[in-house]
Amino acid sequence: MPLIIEGRVPDGWAERGNSRPASEVSDARRAECVSLALINNMPDPALEDTELQFFELLDIASGDIPVLLKLYSLTGVPRTDRGQRRLNSFYFGTDDLWNNRFDGVIITGTEPRCANLREESYWPTLTAALDWAERNTSSTVLSCLAAHAGVLHSDGIGRHALRDKQFGVFDFTKAANHPLTSGTGEHVRFPHSRWNEVQADALTACGYTVLTQSVEGGVDSFVKKKKQSLFVHFQGHPEYGAQTLLKEYRRDIKRFARGERETYPSMPKGYFDTASARVVTEFRDVVLSDRREELMEGFPEASLAGTLQKTWHSSATAIYRNWLRYVVSNKSDMPKFSAVAAARENVERKRSALR
């Protein structure tokens, strides 16, 4: 069923013709929809790709569930002029968010600039959004860095730096029976791209339930009910497209060639076939022998892209379908949002920001 988008439909998705602007939908139809907010904090180069990835995943996973989706941005996330223009065109701001409630919300991460997340420029707004989600949604999805921020803010659980980037597609085993993993089988595959992790023992000690994990990949997904909302945390990226890891790998190689990082990036695990792995190894040897940014013109992106498959597609679709069904089942249980409650929360947020 086509997604219904509040406000202007982003051009990349509008071209696919698989959505409708909310202005064309009757009030009665809107009331039947699952209302979702997508708070997209990804850096500018990944902003549009992330929109499309979540639109596509929700479109496939929703099946016959009507979904009304609204895009939001947070203040404090660094933006270029181009990125800000896109936000101004298609996104709503936090003032609108604080005065609304949704059946569910998805909050993405972004590329960290500080070792301590509390020092990030967007930390006050992000934590305000987390507090808002606890009271005004039936479920909240936190992706990658947003998951780390969520457990740090709620329970003081710090993340641990890894020796190397957790990068690639990993197999995970179901660690607990839960409605979100129903029908996924005992094993799932998901992409990960992170330099840090939160660990299972710290999570379980604070009341979180680990849903999927593995020895090589660590904790993948975990949940905890916070006030009215079930918080669903992904250290990885079920929404990723087939070529997303390739783009990140190329970006990291380019940073090495420019001298912006000391070590050549590790190849993403479980991602390339044998022939492609040989090609990227040969390119690595060339760059290591003559470290120049100009060599990036010869990066075999086009030939590699043709070999890639989205091997996590079924896992991602299943878990997001289960999430939407959970939201639907709890839709009628959510108390109606009141203007008085909204005003009270705004006052609390402003006081917290001044402390």
C-alpha positions in Angstrom: 0.0 0.0 0.0 1.5 3.4 -1.0 3.0 5.5 1.8 1.2 8.7 2.6 3.6 11.5 3.2 2.8 14.6 5.3 4.0 17.8 3.6 5.9 17.7 0.3 6.9 14.3 -1.0 10.7 14.2 -1.5 11.6 14.2 -5.1 13.6 10.9 -5.1 10.5 9.0 -3.8 8.0 11.0 -5.7 9.6 9.8 -9.0 8.7 6.2 -8.1 5.0 7.1 -7.9 4.4 4.9 -4.9 3.2 7.6 -2.4 0.5 10.1 -1.9 0.7 13.5 -0.2 -1.4 13.7 2.9 -3.2 16.7 1.5 -5.0 14.4 -0.9 -6.2 12.0 1.9 -9.5 12.4 3.8 -9.5 12.9 7.5 -11.2 9.6 7.9 -8.5 7.8 5.9 -5.8 9.5 7.9 -7.3 8.3 11.1 -7.0 4.7 9.9 -3.3 5.1 9.2 -0.4 4.2 11.4 1.2 7.6 12.0 5.0 7.5 12.0 7.7 10.2 12.4 11.1 9.7 10.8 13.7 11.9 12.5 16.6 11.8 10.0 19.9 12.9 11.6 22.2 11.4 8.9 25.0 13.6 7.5 24.2 15.6 4.3 25.8 13.1 1.9 23.6 10.3 3.2 20.5 12.4 3.9 18.6 11.6 0.7 19.7 7.9 0.6 18.5 7.4 4.1 15.1 8.8 3.2 14.8 6.4 0.3 16.0 3.4 2.3 13.4 3.9 5.1 10.6 4.7 2.6 11.4 1.6 0.6 11.6 -0.6 3.7 8.4 0.7 5.2 6.6 0.5 1.9 7.5 -3.2 1.5 7.0 -4.1 5.2 3.7 -2.4 5.6 1.8 -4.7 3.3 -1.9 -3.7 3.7 -1.2 -1.5 6.7 -1.7 2.2 5.7 1.2 4.3 6.9 1.3 8.1 7.3 4.9 9.3 7.5 6.2 12.7 8.5 9.9 13.8 8.2 11.6 15.7 11.0 15.1 17.2 11.6 16.8 18.2 14.9 18.6 21.4 15.5 22.3 21.1 16.3 23.2 18.5 13.6 25.8 20.1 11.4 24.5 20.9 7.9 25.8 22.5 4.7 23.7 25.0 2.9 22.6 22.3 0.5 21.5 20.0 3.3 19.7 22.8 5.1 17.8 23.6 1.9 16.5 20.1 1.7 15.4 20.1 5.3 13.6 23.4 4.7 11.8 21.9 1.6 10.7 18.5 3.0 11.2 18.3 6.8 9.4 19.7 9.8 11.1 21.1 12.9 11.1 20.3 16.5 8.4 22.8 17.5 6.0 20.8 15.4 7.3 17.5 16.8 6.8 18.6 20.5 3.2 19.5 19.8 2.3 16.2 18.2 2.1 12.5 19.0 2.6 9.5 16.7 2.0 5.8 16.9 5.7 5.2 16.2 8.9 7.1 15.6 12.2 6.2 13.9 15.3 8.1 15.0 18.5 7.7 12.9 22.1 8.2 14.1 24.7 10.4 12.5 28.5 10.3 12.2 29.9 11.2 15.7 32.4 14.0 16.0 33.1 13.6 19.8 34.2 10.7 21.8 31.7 11.6 24.5 28.2 11.7 22.9 27.1 14.2 25.6 29.5 16.7 24.0 27.8 16.6 20.6 26.1 19.8 19.5 22.8 18.1 19.0 22.8 16.2 22.3 20.2 18.5 24.1 17.7 18.3 21.2 18.3 14.5 20.7 17.7 13.7 24.4 14.6 16.0 24.3 13.3 13.9 21.4 14.0 10.7 23.3 12.1 12.0 26.3 9.2 13.1 24.0 9.1 9.6 22.4 8.7 7.9 25.8 5.4 9.7 26.3 4.0 10.2 22.9 4.5 7.0 20.9 3.7 3.3 21.3 7.1 2.4 20.0 10.4 4.0 19.1 13.2 2.7 16.8 16.7 3.9 17.4 19.3 3.3 14.7 23.1 2.8 15.3 24.4 5.9 17.1 20.9 6.9 18.2 20.7 3.5 20.0 23.9 4.3 21.8 22.6 7.8 22.7 19.4 6.3 23.9 20.9 3.9 26.5 23.4 6.5 27.6 20.7 9.0 28.3 18.2 6.6 29.9 20.5 4.3 31.8 24.0 5.7 31.7 25.3 2.8 29.6 28.4 3.9 27.9 29.7 2.6 24.6 33.0 0.8 24.1 35.5 1.6 21.4 36.3 -1.3 19.1 39.8 -2.1 17.8 38.6 -1.9 14.2 35.4 -0.8 12.6 32.5 -3.3 12.8 31.9 -3.2 9.1 30.0 -5.6 6.8 27.1 -8.0 6.9 26.9 -10.3 9.9 24.9 -13.3 10.8 23.1 -13.2 14.2 21.3 -15.7 16.3 17.9 -15.1 17.9 18.7 -14.7 21.7 15.1 -14.3 22.9 11.6 -15.0 21.8 9.8 -11.7 21.1 7.0 -10.5 18.7 9.6 -8.5 16.8 11.6 -11.5 15.7 8.5 -13.8 15.1 8.9 -15.6 11.8 12.5 -14.6 11.2 14.0 -18.0 11.8 16.8 -18.6 14.2 19.3 -16.6 12.2 19.1 -13.2 10.6 21.6 -11.1 8.6 22.1 -7.3 9.0 24.7 -4.7 7.9 26.7 -2.9 10.6 29.0 0.1 10.3 30.3 1.4 13.6 33.4 2.0 15.7 31.8 1.5 19.0 29.5 -1.0 20.7 27.2 -1.4 23.8 27.6 -4.8 25.4 25.1 -7.4 26.4 25.9 -7.7 30.1 25.5 -3.9 30.6 22.2 -4.0 28.7 20.7 -6.9 30.6 21.7 -5.5 33.9 19.6 -2.4 33.1 16.5 -4.4 32.0 17.0 -4.5 28.3 16.2 -7.7 26.4 18.8 -8.7 23.8 16.9 -10.1 20.7 19.8 -10.9 18.3 23.5 -11.3 18.8 26.6 -13.3 17.7 30.2 -13.8 18.7 31.5 -12.0 15.7 28.9 -9.3 15.3 28.2 -8.6 19.0 24.8 -7.4 20.0 22.5 -6.6 17.1 19.1 -5.6 18.4 17.6 -5.1 21.9 14.4 -3.7 23.4 13.1 -2.1 26.6 9.7 -0.5 27.5 10.2 3.1 28.6 7.1 4.7 30.0 4.5 4.2 27.2 6.9 3.3 24.4 8.7 0.1 23.5 12.2 1.2 22.5 13.7 -0.9 19.8 17.4 -0.5 19.3 19.5 -1.5 16.3 23.3 -1.3 16.5 23.2 -2.1 12.8 21.2 -0.9 9.7 18.4 -3.1 8.5 17.3 -0.3 6.2 20.6 -0.2 4.2 20.5 -0.5 0.4 22.6 -3.0 -1.4 25.3 -0.4 -2.3 25.4 1.5 1.0 28.4 -0.3 2.5 30.2 0.1 -0.8 29.7 3.9 -0.7 30.9 4.0 2.9 34.0 1.9 2.0 34.9 4.2 -0.9 34.4 7.2 1.4 36.8 5.7 4.0 39.4 4.9 1.4 39.2 8.4 0.1 39.8 9.7 3.6 42.9 7.5 3.8 44.1 8.8 0.4 43.7 12.4 1.6 45.6 11.7 4.8 42.5 12.2 7.0 42.9 8.8 8.6 46.0 6.8 9.4 45.1 3.3 8.4 43.6 1.9 5.2 40.0 0.8 5.9 39.2 -2.9 6.4 37.1 -4.6 3.7 33.5 -5.0 4.7 33.0 -8.6 5.9 30.4 -10.9 4.3 29.7 -8.4 1.6 31.8 -9.0 -1.5 32.0 -12.2 -3.5 35.5 -13.8 -4.1 36.1 -12.1 -7.4 35.1 -8.6 -6.0 37.2 -9.1 -2.9 40.2 -9.8 -5.2 39.5 -6.5 -7.1 39.3 -4.4 -4.0 42.5 -6.0 -2.6 44.3 -5.1 -5.8 43.1 -1.5 -5.6 44.2 -1.4 -1.9 47.7 -2.4 -2.9 47.9 0.4 -5.5 46.8 3.0 -3.0 49.2 1.8 -0.3 52.1 2.0 -2.7 51.2 5.5 -3.9 49.0 7.3 -1.5 47.2 10.0 -3.6 43.6 11.1 -3.8 43.8 11.2 -7.6 43.8 7.4 -7.5 40.2 7.3 -6.4 39.2 8.0 -10.0 40.1 4.4 -10.6 38.1 2.9 -7.8 36.0 0.2 -9.5 32.7 1.2 -8.0 30.5 0.5 -11.0 31.8 -3.0 -11.6 31.5 -3.9 -7.9 28.0 -2.5 -7.6 26.8 -5.0 -10.2 27.8 -7.9 -8.0 26.1 -6.8 -4.8 23.0 -8.4 -3.4 20.8 -7.2 -0.5 21.2 -10.5 1.4 19.5 -9.0 4.5 16.3 -8.0 2.7 14.1 -10.8 4.1 15.4 -10.2 7.7 14.8 -6.5 7.5 11.4 -6.8 6.0 10.3 -9.4 8.6 11.4 -7.4 11.6 9.9 -4.1 10.4 6.7 -5.8 9.5 6.5 -7.2 13.0 7.3 -3.7 14.4 4.4 -2.2 12.4 2.1 -4.9 13.6 3.1 -4.2 17.1 2.4 -0.5 16.6 -1.0 -1.3 15.1 -1.9 -3.6 18.1 -1.1 -0.8 20.5 -2.6 2.0 18.5 -5.9 2.1 20.4 -4.2 1.9 23.8 -2.3 5.1 23.4 -3.8 8.0 25.4 -4.8 11.0 23.3 -2.2 13.7 23.2 -3.2 16.9 25.0 -2.1 20.4 24.5 -1.6 20.7 28.3 0.8 17.8 28.3 2.7 19.3 25.3 3.1 22.6 27.1 4.3 20.9 30.2 6.9 18.9 28.3 8.1 22.0 26.5 8.7 23.7 29.8 10.6 20.7 31.1 12.8 20.6 28.0 13.7 24.2 28.3 14.6 23.9 31.9 16.8 20.9 31.2 18.6 22.7 28.4 19.5 25.5 30.9 21.0 23.2 33.5 
